[in-house]
């Protein structure tokens, strides 16, 4: 078994950064220090929301939905996508076979292919930092994966390079996928029936449907971008609606990975919305963005499961936390042995079989650390709590360590859980204090502490992704509010966001709890925030009124 912590972090960074609103990585120097800012550029046309303001919606109405399970429809759609990729793979393999046969039997074809290869090598050699394509991108275009899933790359191109003909062919080749995805989005609920509850090894549960959901989202993204560039905004927003509901449904799975993938998919759809807003004749989507509940996706349900993951994987831990006096020496020893077995699984050094014992060297090293480093501290803690030295000496080492580490892990766990329902800006300051205390409290030499240390960083990162997603939606709303202000004020930008009175502005930056930092710089409206992994900047330029 391999570690699930690293994949979670990879999903965070790959999912939320790839699903960007066309971020540009800007390097700048502030107070003598270099920093990187993720910048999103908008050039928009002044426009007010037109009546009816909810002509375009990102949710289905009650009578447009059915009281059925969306997972059934999505699974059928994902199967159709898999069939499409299989057909493409077969076609690619046959084309390669035909090409090889021609090369082997026709000297002219061989010379032609050699010339293509030489041209490709020259193109690679000529690459610079300013080149529109990277070496990796050029190589990808020659790979079997690119040829069988080329649609995955379409939306990485700006409008002038977007392959309209290929996108049209792709969209027309999978009508059943889009029909089934829309039917899924019209369902009242989504139950993926993943066996998390009561499972003693939840990190071993495979989630193929979650990865397939990302591929389904990419197919929706291609369709929506194609419709935007065709000028069919009604169809594009309908496709985006399906994608955003898919994101919400994916996040309903009680798993942190699912919540993160849901956030990533929602970001993918926001990227298409942003591209629609950049079009010269785009309608103003302020109320389209404002009407749905905010935030669209939260990690609350996934957090609840994540906080209980050790209780699931360590059946004796609940008893140790709730009624430690009822634990026998044998119970403490069994709990300690189970923790030893879990640690290698969490750090990615699994030993294969579930019944296989941990490596003897690892076990012996852990025992030495406990006896030399941890046991004296745990012993003193019990004495400070009122136990006599004689009472402590009579306890087994496993019990002394267990009582000490369980009490401290409860303190750390509760310190985190108390922040979950708070607004992001309040949670942020408390989490910094909590993280400082956790570093002082937990020790690497204590087995249970090791597991807690491995779980919480991913959970903290999930909060950052959730906050980033809120910022993205807020920024799109503010851009549309600026478009409205410009239309009402001869194309001018507002000097400050409070100048916009015809539409309500998001009240605060979720990262700080204060109004968004907005200013006019070089003829553009600039919104800045420190939410997420790097500072974000949204730059809005207004086209002159015609």
One Martini backbone bead per residue (centre of mass of N, CA, C, O) as a GRO file, in nm:
protein
  546
    1UNK     BB    1   0.097   0.035   0.021
    2UNK     BB    2   0.039   0.369  -0.032
    3UNK     BB    3   0.046   0.681   0.016
    4UNK     BB    4  -0.218   0.938   0.070
    5UNK     BB    5  -0.083   1.213   0.123
    6UNK     BB    6   0.057   1.287  -0.142
    7UNK     BB    7  -0.190   1.279  -0.332
    8UNK     BB    8  -0.339   1.507  -0.192
    9UNK     BB    9  -0.127   1.728  -0.247
   10UNK     BB   10  -0.126   1.696  -0.553
   11UNK     BB   11  -0.422   1.767  -0.593
   12UNK     BB   12  -0.404   2.047  -0.486
   13UNK     BB   13  -0.190   2.163  -0.684
   14UNK     BB   14  -0.295   2.051  -0.953
   15UNK     BB   15  -0.595   2.120  -0.935
   16UNK     BB   16  -0.592   2.434  -0.854
   17UNK     BB   17  -0.381   2.528  -1.074
   18UNK     BB   18  -0.498   2.408  -1.341
   19UNK     BB   19  -0.785   2.551  -1.255
   20UNK     BB   20  -0.737   2.823  -1.383
   21UNK     BB   21  -0.759   3.179  -1.478
   22UNK     BB   22  -0.503   3.219  -1.636
   23UNK     BB   23  -0.237   3.221  -1.499
   24UNK     BB   24   0.034   3.443  -1.421
   25UNK     BB   25   0.372   3.429  -1.350
   26UNK     BB   26   0.492   3.679  -1.131
   27UNK     BB   27   0.788   3.858  -1.093
   28UNK     BB   28   0.888   4.032  -0.786
   29UNK     BB   29   0.998   4.324  -0.598
   30UNK     BB   30   0.980   4.351  -0.230
   31UNK     BB   31   1.180   4.488  -0.018
   32UNK     BB   32   1.418   4.305  -0.162
   33UNK     BB   33   1.206   4.079  -0.234
   34UNK     BB   34   1.119   3.786  -0.383
   35UNK     BB   35   0.814   3.728  -0.572
   36UNK     BB   36   0.512   3.543  -0.646
   37UNK     BB   37   0.243   3.603  -0.879
   38UNK     BB   38  -0.090   3.533  -0.949
   39UNK     BB   39  -0.218   3.633  -1.262
   40UNK     BB   40  -0.523   3.793  -1.381
   41UNK     BB   41  -0.650   3.879  -1.702
   42UNK     BB   42  -0.867   4.153  -1.803
   43UNK     BB   43  -1.077   4.224  -2.094
   44UNK     BB   44  -1.353   4.446  -2.096
   45UNK     BB   45  -1.696   4.522  -2.141
   46UNK     BB   46  -1.922   4.734  -2.094
   47UNK     BB   47  -2.193   4.614  -1.871
   48UNK     BB   48  -2.516   4.538  -1.794
   49UNK     BB   49  -2.757   4.382  -1.654
   50UNK     BB   50  -3.010   4.194  -1.794
   51UNK     BB   51  -3.330   4.136  -1.865
   52UNK     BB   52  -3.334   3.876  -1.712
   53UNK     BB   53  -3.085   3.819  -1.472
   54UNK     BB   54  -3.164   3.481  -1.485
   55UNK     BB   55  -3.122   3.359  -1.768
   56UNK     BB   56  -2.858   3.276  -1.636
   57UNK     BB   57  -2.770   2.960  -1.485
   58UNK     BB   58  -2.604   2.736  -1.224
   59UNK     BB   59  -2.892   2.609  -1.177
   60UNK     BB   60  -3.151   2.402  -1.100
   61UNK     BB   61  -3.465   2.364  -1.066
   62UNK     BB   62  -3.690   2.179  -0.907
   63UNK     BB   63  -3.850   2.095  -1.183
   64UNK     BB   64  -3.557   2.007  -1.322
   65UNK     BB   65  -3.548   1.782  -1.118
   66UNK     BB   66  -3.455   1.467  -0.971
   67UNK     BB   67  -3.511   1.189  -0.735
   68UNK     BB   68  -3.196   1.104  -0.797
   69UNK     BB   69  -2.890   0.942  -0.873
   70UNK     BB   70  -2.609   1.077  -1.018
   71UNK     BB   71  -2.394   0.846  -1.022
   72UNK     BB   72  -2.521   0.677  -1.243
   73UNK     BB   73  -2.487   0.878  -1.478
   74UNK     BB   74  -2.183   0.933  -1.449
   75UNK     BB   75  -2.088   0.641  -1.494
   76UNK     BB   76  -2.191   0.629  -1.784
   77UNK     BB   77  -2.025   0.867  -1.890
   78UNK     BB   78  -1.745   0.747  -1.817
   79UNK     BB   79  -1.773   0.497  -1.995
   80UNK     BB   80  -1.791   0.655  -2.261
   81UNK     BB   81  -1.512   0.784  -2.234
   82UNK     BB   82  -1.356   0.517  -2.229
   83UNK     BB   83  -1.450   0.428  -2.509
   84UNK     BB   84  -1.326   0.661  -2.662
   85UNK     BB   85  -1.030   0.607  -2.582
   86UNK     BB   86  -1.022   0.322  -2.700
   87UNK     BB   87  -1.074   0.403  -2.991
   88UNK     BB   88  -0.828   0.591  -3.015
   89UNK     BB   89  -0.615   0.377  -2.951
   90UNK     BB   90  -0.677   0.190  -3.188
   91UNK     BB   91  -0.629   0.399  -3.409
   92UNK     BB   92  -0.337   0.468  -3.335
   93UNK     BB   93  -0.219   0.185  -3.361
   94UNK     BB   94  -0.295   0.149  -3.661
   95UNK     BB   95  -0.141   0.393  -3.769
   96UNK     BB   96   0.138   0.299  -3.675
   97UNK     BB   97   0.139   0.039  -3.834
   98UNK     BB   98   0.104   0.160  -4.115
   99UNK     BB   99   0.355   0.340  -4.105
  100UNK     BB  100   0.564   0.116  -4.066
  101UNK     BB  101   0.504  -0.036  -4.327
  102UNK     BB  102   0.576   0.200  -4.516
  103UNK     BB  103   0.866   0.242  -4.421
  104UNK     BB  104   0.966  -0.058  -4.486
  105UNK     BB  105   0.857  -0.042  -4.813
  106UNK     BB  106   0.924   0.286  -4.839
  107UNK     BB  107   1.172   0.507  -4.893
  108UNK     BB  108   1.012   0.774  -4.907
  109UNK     BB  109   0.880   0.754  -4.626
  110UNK     BB  110   1.140   0.740  -4.465
  111UNK     BB  111   1.245   1.019  -4.551
  112UNK     BB  112   1.003   1.177  -4.444
  113UNK     BB  113   1.030   1.091  -4.142
  114UNK     BB  114   1.316   1.197  -4.107
  115UNK     BB  115   1.247   1.491  -4.165
  116UNK     BB  116   1.049   1.521  -3.928
  117UNK     BB  117   1.256   1.461  -3.709
  118UNK     BB  118   1.455   1.689  -3.775
  119UNK     BB  119   1.251   1.919  -3.735
  120UNK     BB  120   1.191   1.857  -3.439
  121UNK     BB  121   1.480   1.897  -3.331
  122UNK     BB  122   1.501   2.194  -3.420
  123UNK     BB  123   1.264   2.295  -3.250
  124UNK     BB  124   1.391   2.223  -2.980
  125UNK     BB  125   1.660   2.388  -3.013
  126UNK     BB  126   1.490   2.674  -3.056
  127UNK     BB  127   1.415   2.704  -2.777
  128UNK     BB  128   1.270   2.937  -2.548
  129UNK     BB  129   1.128   3.120  -2.299
  130UNK     BB  130   0.936   3.266  -2.534
  131UNK     BB  131   0.803   3.028  -2.622
  132UNK     BB  132   0.486   2.893  -2.679
  133UNK     BB  133   0.647   2.626  -2.633
  134UNK     BB  134   0.741   2.343  -2.484
  135UNK     BB  135   0.915   2.059  -2.476
  136UNK     BB  136   0.692   1.896  -2.340
  137UNK     BB  137   0.467   1.971  -2.539
  138UNK     BB  138   0.601   1.862  -2.794
  139UNK     BB  139   0.624   1.569  -2.693
  140UNK     BB  140   0.327   1.519  -2.634
  141UNK     BB  141   0.233   1.545  -2.939
  142UNK     BB  142   0.398   1.257  -2.996
  143UNK     BB  143   0.224   1.098  -2.817
  144UNK     BB  144  -0.009   0.865  -2.741
  145UNK     BB  145  -0.167   1.021  -2.530
  146UNK     BB  146  -0.225   1.268  -2.703
  147UNK     BB  147  -0.375   1.108  -2.934
  148UNK     BB  148  -0.601   0.986  -2.717
  149UNK     BB  149  -0.608   1.288  -2.534
  150UNK     BB  150  -0.610   1.576  -2.676
  151UNK     BB  151  -0.842   1.735  -2.530
  152UNK     BB  152  -0.672   1.801  -2.266
  153UNK     BB  153  -0.516   2.054  -2.431
  154UNK     BB  154  -0.701   2.271  -2.556
  155UNK     BB  155  -0.742   2.467  -2.284
  156UNK     BB  156  -0.430   2.578  -2.290
  157UNK     BB  157  -0.531   2.772  -2.506
  158UNK     BB  158  -0.585   3.039  -2.655
  159UNK     BB  159  -0.800   3.160  -2.877
  160UNK     BB  160  -0.594   3.181  -3.129
  161UNK     BB  161  -0.520   2.848  -3.064
  162UNK     BB  162  -0.782   2.721  -3.074
  163UNK     BB  163  -0.913   2.404  -3.189
  164UNK     BB  164  -1.203   2.414  -3.340
  165UNK     BB  165  -1.222   2.162  -3.522
  166UNK     BB  166  -1.141   1.953  -3.307
  167UNK     BB  167  -1.353   2.027  -3.099
  168UNK     BB  168  -1.599   1.967  -3.273
  169UNK     BB  169  -1.535   1.671  -3.324
  170UNK     BB  170  -1.534   1.586  -3.029
  171UNK     BB  171  -1.818   1.675  -2.945
  172UNK     BB  172  -1.965   1.502  -3.176
  173UNK     BB  173  -1.848   1.210  -3.064
  174UNK     BB  174  -2.000   1.261  -2.747
  175UNK     BB  175  -2.321   1.293  -2.683
  176UNK     BB  176  -2.376   1.092  -2.445
  177UNK     BB  177  -2.199   1.224  -2.236
  178UNK     BB  178  -2.355   1.496  -2.216
  179UNK     BB  179  -2.632   1.380  -2.152
  180UNK     BB  180  -2.554   1.226  -1.888
  181UNK     BB  181  -2.436   1.468  -1.736
  182UNK     BB  182  -2.698   1.631  -1.731
  183UNK     BB  183  -2.870   1.421  -1.584
  184UNK     BB  184  -2.694   1.426  -1.329
  185UNK     BB  185  -2.734   1.737  -1.267
  186UNK     BB  186  -3.061   1.682  -1.220
  187UNK     BB  187  -3.004   1.564  -0.952
  188UNK     BB  188  -3.053   1.582  -0.605
  189UNK     BB  189  -2.826   1.355  -0.572
  190UNK     BB  190  -2.500   1.201  -0.451
  191UNK     BB  191  -2.411   0.847  -0.438
  192UNK     BB  192  -2.108   0.658  -0.440
  193UNK     BB  193  -2.077   0.422  -0.233
  194UNK     BB  194  -1.846   0.454  -0.028
  195UNK     BB  195  -1.657   0.248   0.213
  196UNK     BB  196  -1.597   0.426   0.493
  197UNK     BB  197  -1.780   0.320   0.694
  198UNK     BB  198  -1.611   0.100   0.911
  199UNK     BB  199  -1.330   0.121   0.787
  200UNK     BB  200  -0.997   0.011   0.871
  201UNK     BB  201  -0.891   0.102   0.551
  202UNK     BB  202  -0.946   0.389   0.390
  203UNK     BB  203  -0.666   0.442   0.227
  204UNK     BB  204  -0.736   0.178   0.028
  205UNK     BB  205  -0.946   0.319  -0.126
  206UNK     BB  206  -1.071   0.330  -0.431
  207UNK     BB  207  -1.116   0.625  -0.683
  208UNK     BB  208  -1.194   0.616  -1.001
  209UNK     BB  209  -1.438   0.819  -1.029
  210UNK     BB  210  -1.275   1.076  -0.965
  211UNK     BB  211  -1.084   1.077  -1.208
  212UNK     BB  212  -1.311   1.056  -1.421
  213UNK     BB  213  -1.440   1.329  -1.348
  214UNK     BB  214  -1.211   1.501  -1.460
  215UNK     BB  215  -1.245   1.409  -1.754
  216UNK     BB  216  -1.535   1.505  -1.780
  217UNK     BB  217  -1.466   1.803  -1.728
  218UNK     BB  218  -1.285   1.840  -1.977
  219UNK     BB  219  -1.510   1.788  -2.182
  220UNK     BB  220  -1.684   2.029  -2.089
  221UNK     BB  221  -1.472   2.247  -2.138
  222UNK     BB  222  -1.449   2.218  -2.442
  223UNK     BB  223  -1.743   2.276  -2.506
  224UNK     BB  224  -1.760   2.557  -2.375
  225UNK     BB  225  -1.533   2.694  -2.533
  226UNK     BB  226  -1.651   2.650  -2.810
  227UNK     BB  227  -1.916   2.808  -2.752
  228UNK     BB  228  -1.787   3.076  -2.691
  229UNK     BB  229  -1.636   3.108  -2.977
  230UNK     BB  230  -1.923   3.087  -3.128
  231UNK     BB  231  -2.136   3.266  -2.942
  232UNK     BB  232  -2.285   3.040  -2.753
  233UNK     BB  233  -2.374   3.129  -2.445
  234UNK     BB  234  -2.608   2.955  -2.357
  235UNK     BB  235  -2.464   2.681  -2.394
  236UNK     BB  236  -2.216   2.738  -2.222
  237UNK     BB  237  -2.366   2.783  -1.950
  238UNK     BB  238  -2.496   2.506  -1.944
  239UNK     BB  239  -2.229   2.350  -1.934
  240UNK     BB  240  -2.120   2.484  -1.679
  241UNK     BB  241  -2.347   2.392  -1.497
  242UNK     BB  242  -2.284   2.094  -1.514
  243UNK     BB  243  -1.991   2.119  -1.401
  244UNK     BB  244  -2.062   2.250  -1.121
  245UNK     BB  245  -2.243   2.016  -1.026
  246UNK     BB  246  -2.034   1.799  -1.047
  247UNK     BB  247  -1.848   1.920  -0.835
  248UNK     BB  248  -2.048   1.898  -0.600
  249UNK     BB  249  -2.093   1.589  -0.623
  250UNK     BB  250  -1.802   1.503  -0.575
  251UNK     BB  251  -1.782   1.653  -0.287
  252UNK     BB  252  -1.998   1.455  -0.139
  253UNK     BB  253  -1.783   1.288  -0.074
  254UNK     BB  254  -1.632   1.141   0.226
  255UNK     BB  255  -1.357   1.293   0.095
  256UNK     BB  256  -1.087   1.485   0.048
  257UNK     BB  257  -1.023   1.425  -0.246
  258UNK     BB  258  -1.307   1.492  -0.353
  259UNK     BB  259  -1.316   1.785  -0.264
  260UNK     BB  260  -1.069   1.872  -0.435
  261UNK     BB  261  -1.183   1.790  -0.709
  262UNK     BB  262  -1.430   1.968  -0.694
  263UNK     BB  263  -1.272   2.233  -0.681
  264UNK     BB  264  -1.122   2.195  -0.949
  265UNK     BB  265  -1.373   2.181  -1.131
  266UNK     BB  266  -1.484   2.456  -1.055
  267UNK     BB  267  -1.233   2.605  -1.168
  268UNK     BB  268  -1.268   2.520  -1.460
  269UNK     BB  269  -1.541   2.669  -1.495
  270UNK     BB  270  -1.437   2.951  -1.419
  271UNK     BB  271  -1.245   2.974  -1.660
  272UNK     BB  272  -1.474   2.988  -1.869
  273UNK     BB  273  -1.619   3.231  -1.758
  274UNK     BB  274  -1.382   3.423  -1.794
  275UNK     BB  275  -1.369   3.391  -2.103
  276UNK     BB  276  -1.650   3.500  -2.158
  277UNK     BB  277  -1.604   3.785  -2.024
  278UNK     BB  278  -1.379   3.867  -2.250
  279UNK     BB  279  -1.584   3.911  -2.449
  280UNK     BB  280  -1.709   4.176  -2.624
  281UNK     BB  281  -2.033   4.042  -2.608
  282UNK     BB  282  -2.073   3.990  -2.318
  283UNK     BB  283  -2.258   3.920  -2.073
  284UNK     BB  284  -2.373   3.999  -1.760
  285UNK     BB  285  -2.293   3.769  -1.469
  286UNK     BB  286  -2.347   3.858  -1.181
  287UNK     BB  287  -2.615   3.699  -1.095
  288UNK     BB  288  -2.515   3.423  -1.179
  289UNK     BB  289  -2.285   3.425  -0.951
  290UNK     BB  290  -2.471   3.512  -0.693
  291UNK     BB  291  -2.720   3.317  -0.654
  292UNK     BB  292  -2.567   3.101  -0.553
  293UNK     BB  293  -2.439   2.942  -0.314
  294UNK     BB  294  -2.210   3.037  -0.045
  295UNK     BB  295  -2.016   2.823  -0.091
  296UNK     BB  296  -2.029   2.570  -0.318
  297UNK     BB  297  -1.771   2.443  -0.167
  298UNK     BB  298  -1.698   2.217   0.098
  299UNK     BB  299  -1.498   2.034   0.361
  300UNK     BB  300  -1.667   1.934   0.604
  301UNK     BB  301  -1.730   1.633   0.551
  302UNK     BB  302  -1.437   1.547   0.499
  303UNK     BB  303  -1.323   1.637   0.772
  304UNK     BB  304  -1.479   1.442   0.948
  305UNK     BB  305  -1.345   1.190   0.831
  306UNK     BB  306  -1.047   1.271   0.871
  307UNK     BB  307  -1.065   1.294   1.189
  308UNK     BB  308  -1.153   0.966   1.196
  309UNK     BB  309  -0.930   0.784   1.067
  310UNK     BB  310  -0.782   0.673   1.323
  311UNK     BB  311  -1.032   0.544   1.454
  312UNK     BB  312  -1.068   0.337   1.224
  313UNK     BB  313  -0.761   0.217   1.217
  314UNK     BB  314  -0.794   0.231   1.551
  315UNK     BB  315  -1.001   0.065   1.746
  316UNK     BB  316  -0.857   0.135   2.035
  317UNK     BB  317  -0.867   0.455   2.042
  318UNK     BB  318  -1.147   0.520   2.148
  319UNK     BB  319  -1.109   0.385   2.423
  320UNK     BB  320  -0.855   0.552   2.501
  321UNK     BB  321  -1.009   0.830   2.497
  322UNK     BB  322  -1.274   0.763   2.674
  323UNK     BB  323  -1.158   0.479   2.848
  324UNK     BB  324  -0.854   0.431   2.977
  325UNK     BB  325  -0.914   0.258   3.242
  326UNK     BB  326  -1.015  -0.004   3.061
  327UNK     BB  327  -0.728  -0.049   2.980
  328UNK     BB  328  -0.505  -0.279   2.913
  329UNK     BB  329  -0.195  -0.381   2.855
  330UNK     BB  330  -0.280  -0.538   2.601
  331UNK     BB  331  -0.423  -0.300   2.463
  332UNK     BB  332  -0.178  -0.110   2.445
  333UNK     BB  333   0.001  -0.301   2.282
  334UNK     BB  334  -0.189  -0.338   2.039
  335UNK     BB  335  -0.199  -0.039   1.962
  336UNK     BB  336   0.103   0.000   1.917
  337UNK     BB  337   0.135  -0.217   1.692
  338UNK     BB  338  -0.067  -0.086   1.494
  339UNK     BB  339   0.089   0.175   1.458
  340UNK     BB  340   0.347   0.055   1.342
  341UNK     BB  341   0.198  -0.056   1.085
  342UNK     BB  342   0.094   0.224   0.971
  343UNK     BB  343   0.334   0.410   0.919
  344UNK     BB  344   0.446   0.293   0.651
  345UNK     BB  345   0.185   0.345   0.490
  346UNK     BB  346   0.186   0.661   0.520
  347UNK     BB  347   0.504   0.689   0.405
  348UNK     BB  348   0.532   0.469   0.159
  349UNK     BB  349   0.644   0.171   0.310
  350UNK     BB  350   0.512  -0.072   0.226
  351UNK     BB  351   0.464  -0.450   0.281
  352UNK     BB  352   0.200  -0.534   0.128
  353UNK     BB  353   0.068  -0.722   0.314
  354UNK     BB  354  -0.159  -0.694   0.566
  355UNK     BB  355  -0.016  -0.939   0.745
  356UNK     BB  356   0.245  -0.807   0.745
  357UNK     BB  357   0.514  -0.731   0.913
  358UNK     BB  358   0.708  -0.514   1.023
  359UNK     BB  359   1.003  -0.407   1.021
  360UNK     BB  360   1.240  -0.487   1.249
  361UNK     BB  361   1.410  -0.231   1.248
  362UNK     BB  362   1.184  -0.030   1.289
  363UNK     BB  363   1.078  -0.146   1.554
  364UNK     BB  364   1.344  -0.126   1.717
  365UNK     BB  365   1.387   0.179   1.683
  366UNK     BB  366   1.125   0.272   1.817
  367UNK     BB  367   1.180   0.147   2.095
  368UNK     BB  368   1.434   0.306   2.159
  369UNK     BB  369   1.309   0.587   2.148
  370UNK     BB  370   1.107   0.540   2.371
  371UNK     BB  371   1.298   0.456   2.605
  372UNK     BB  372   1.489   0.717   2.584
  373UNK     BB  373   1.279   0.966   2.522
  374UNK     BB  374   0.965   0.919   2.598
  375UNK     BB  375   0.918   0.777   2.869
  376UNK     BB  376   1.015   0.998   3.071
  377UNK     BB  377   0.798   1.206   2.991
  378UNK     BB  378   0.548   1.035   3.049
  379UNK     BB  379   0.609   0.979   3.343
  380UNK     BB  380   0.612   1.277   3.440
  381UNK     BB  381   0.324   1.344   3.355
  382UNK     BB  382   0.182   1.146   3.549
  383UNK     BB  383   0.298   1.269   3.806
  384UNK     BB  384   0.179   1.557   3.755
  385UNK     BB  385  -0.124   1.423   3.761
  386UNK     BB  386  -0.082   1.227   4.052
  387UNK     BB  387   0.106   1.008   4.025
  388UNK     BB  388   0.301   0.775   4.144
  389UNK     BB  389   0.598   0.631   4.090
  390UNK     BB  390   0.495   0.345   4.155
  391UNK     BB  391   0.254   0.340   3.960
  392UNK     BB  392   0.419   0.385   3.704
  393UNK     BB  393   0.616   0.142   3.731
  394UNK     BB  394   0.372  -0.072   3.709
  395UNK     BB  395   0.356   0.003   3.429
  396UNK     BB  396   0.357  -0.019   3.114
  397UNK     BB  397   0.504   0.128   2.853
  398UNK     BB  398   0.253   0.140   2.667
  399UNK     BB  399   0.073   0.290   2.875
  400UNK     BB  400   0.236   0.540   2.929
  401UNK     BB  401   0.252   0.634   2.636
  402UNK     BB  402  -0.050   0.622   2.572
  403UNK     BB  403  -0.164   0.828   2.773
  404UNK     BB  404   0.006   1.064   2.672
  405UNK     BB  405  -0.055   1.063   2.358
  406UNK     BB  406  -0.366   1.068   2.366
  407UNK     BB  407  -0.404   1.334   2.515
  408UNK     BB  408  -0.248   1.508   2.301
  409UNK     BB  409  -0.416   1.430   2.049
  410UNK     BB  410  -0.680   1.548   2.153
  411UNK     BB  411  -0.585   1.838   2.171
  412UNK     BB  412  -0.513   1.870   1.872
  413UNK     BB  413  -0.784   1.787   1.747
  414UNK     BB  414  -0.966   1.998   1.890
  415UNK     BB  415  -0.806   2.248   1.789
  416UNK     BB  416  -0.905   2.200   1.498
  417UNK     BB  417  -1.217   2.148   1.500
  418UNK     BB  418  -1.299   2.435   1.615
  419UNK     BB  419  -1.234   2.574   1.314
  420UNK     BB  420  -1.415   2.459   1.079
  421UNK     BB  421  -1.684   2.668   1.106
  422UNK     BB  422  -1.520   2.901   1.038
  423UNK     BB  423  -1.417   3.157   0.899
  424UNK     BB  424  -1.131   3.184   0.730
  425UNK     BB  425  -1.007   3.435   0.886
  426UNK     BB  426  -1.042   3.303   1.169
  427UNK     BB  427  -0.904   3.033   1.115
  428UNK     BB  428  -0.620   3.125   1.037
  429UNK     BB  429  -0.514   3.229   1.315
  430UNK     BB  430  -0.575   2.967   1.474
  431UNK     BB  431  -0.396   2.777   1.301
  432UNK     BB  432  -0.128   2.906   1.367
  433UNK     BB  433  -0.146   2.850   1.669
  434UNK     BB  434  -0.192   2.547   1.644
  435UNK     BB  435   0.068   2.476   1.491
  436UNK     BB  436   0.260   2.571   1.709
  437UNK     BB  437   0.152   2.380   1.933
  438UNK     BB  438   0.197   2.116   1.778
  439UNK     BB  439   0.506   2.137   1.760
  440UNK     BB  440   0.535   2.133   2.076
  441UNK     BB  441   0.370   1.864   2.136
  442UNK     BB  442   0.476   1.698   1.914
  443UNK     BB  443   0.653   1.385   1.837
  444UNK     BB  444   0.847   1.177   1.640
  445UNK     BB  445   0.889   0.940   1.863
  446UNK     BB  446   0.577   0.917   1.852
  447UNK     BB  447   0.363   0.724   1.691
  448UNK     BB  448   0.097   0.892   1.703
  449UNK     BB  449   0.230   1.161   1.623
  450UNK     BB  450   0.313   1.075   1.340
  451UNK     BB  451   0.025   1.047   1.228
  452UNK     BB  452  -0.075   1.332   1.286
  453UNK     BB  453   0.148   1.477   1.119
  454UNK     BB  454   0.048   1.345   0.840
  455UNK     BB  455  -0.252   1.458   0.827
  456UNK     BB  456  -0.281   1.777   0.879
  457UNK     BB  457  -0.149   1.918   0.631
  458UNK     BB  458  -0.371   1.836   0.425
  459UNK     BB  459  -0.605   1.978   0.572
  460UNK     BB  460  -0.493   2.262   0.555
  461UNK     BB  461  -0.474   2.272   0.243
  462UNK     BB  462  -0.779   2.247   0.196
  463UNK     BB  463  -0.851   2.523   0.305
  464UNK     BB  464  -0.695   2.681   0.092
  465UNK     BB  465  -0.861   2.580  -0.150
  466UNK     BB  466  -1.133   2.687  -0.054
  467UNK     BB  467  -1.051   2.986  -0.043
  468UNK     BB  468  -0.966   3.014  -0.339
  469UNK     BB  469  -1.249   2.957  -0.455
  470UNK     BB  470  -1.386   3.203  -0.334
  471UNK     BB  471  -1.210   3.414  -0.472
  472UNK     BB  472  -1.278   3.352  -0.762
  473UNK     BB  473  -1.579   3.424  -0.742
  474UNK     BB  474  -1.547   3.709  -0.635
  475UNK     BB  475  -1.381   3.820  -0.873
  476UNK     BB  476  -1.598   3.781  -1.090
  477UNK     BB  477  -1.803   3.968  -0.959
  478UNK     BB  478  -1.628   4.224  -0.961
  479UNK     BB  479  -1.586   4.242  -1.262
  480UNK     BB  480  -1.890   4.276  -1.328
  481UNK     BB  481  -1.924   4.532  -1.157
  482UNK     BB  482  -1.723   4.701  -1.321
  483UNK     BB  483  -1.874   4.685  -1.587
  484UNK     BB  484  -2.123   4.833  -1.483
  485UNK     BB  485  -1.986   5.094  -1.396
  486UNK     BB  486  -1.867   5.166  -1.673
  487UNK     BB  487  -2.145   5.187  -1.819
  488UNK     BB  488  -2.242   5.428  -1.606
  489UNK     BB  489  -1.927   5.588  -1.649
  490UNK     BB  490  -1.789   5.620  -1.933
  491UNK     BB  491  -1.568   5.372  -1.885
  492UNK     BB  492  -1.496   5.384  -1.593
  493UNK     BB  493  -1.324   5.329  -1.316
  494UNK     BB  494  -1.317   5.260  -1.001
  495UNK     BB  495  -1.147   5.385  -0.732
  496UNK     BB  496  -1.350   5.218  -0.555
  497UNK     BB  497  -1.567   4.974  -0.452
  498UNK     BB  498  -1.771   5.176  -0.308
  499UNK     BB  499  -1.864   5.312  -0.584
  500UNK     BB  500  -2.035   5.060  -0.605
  501UNK     BB  501  -2.405   5.077  -0.587
  502UNK     BB  502  -2.577   4.879  -0.784
  503UNK     BB  503  -2.386   4.655  -0.652
  504UNK     BB  504  -2.294   4.401  -0.457
  505UNK     BB  505  -2.011   4.344  -0.273
  506UNK     BB  506  -1.801   4.153  -0.151
  507UNK     BB  507  -1.730   4.209   0.182
  508UNK     BB  508  -1.472   3.998   0.181
  509UNK     BB  509  -1.176   3.864   0.239
  510UNK     BB  510  -1.136   3.537   0.341
  511UNK     BB  511  -0.835   3.577   0.451
  512UNK     BB  512  -0.899   3.861   0.637
  513UNK     BB  513  -1.201   4.008   0.669
  514UNK     BB  514  -1.149   4.225   0.459
  515UNK     BB  515  -1.147   4.423   0.224
  516UNK     BB  516  -1.061   4.436  -0.077
  517UNK     BB  517  -0.777   4.496  -0.258
  518UNK     BB  518  -0.805   4.811  -0.428
  519UNK     BB  519  -0.676   4.956  -0.742
  520UNK     BB  520  -0.520   5.195  -0.943
  521UNK     BB  521  -0.308   5.070  -1.221
  522UNK     BB  522  -0.216   5.151  -1.523
  523UNK     BB  523  -0.537   5.162  -1.605
  524UNK     BB  524  -0.615   4.946  -1.378
  525UNK     BB  525  -0.789   4.713  -1.203
  526UNK     BB  526  -0.677   4.596  -0.872
  527UNK     BB  527  -0.680   4.273  -0.724
  528UNK     BB  528  -0.580   4.160  -0.393
  529UNK     BB  529  -0.440   3.848  -0.250
  530UNK     BB  530  -0.325   3.583  -0.006
  531UNK     BB  531  -0.468   3.348  -0.102
  532UNK     BB  532  -0.311   3.060  -0.048
  533UNK     BB  533   0.011   2.993  -0.187
  534UNK     BB  534  -0.023   3.263  -0.349
  535UNK     BB  535  -0.050   3.550  -0.462
  536UNK     BB  536  -0.327   3.740  -0.588
  537UNK     BB  537  -0.415   3.880  -0.920
  538UNK     BB  538  -0.657   4.116  -1.058
  539UNK     BB  539  -0.676   4.243  -1.391
  540UNK     BB  540  -0.868   4.533  -1.508
  541UNK     BB  541  -0.973   4.608  -1.837
  542UNK     BB  542  -1.130   4.861  -2.035
  543UNK     BB  543  -1.303   4.907  -2.298
  544UNK     BB  544  -1.394   5.117  -2.512
  545UNK     BB  545  -1.649   5.291  -2.601
  546UNK     BB  546  -1.855   5.294  -2.895
   0.00000   0.00000   0.00000
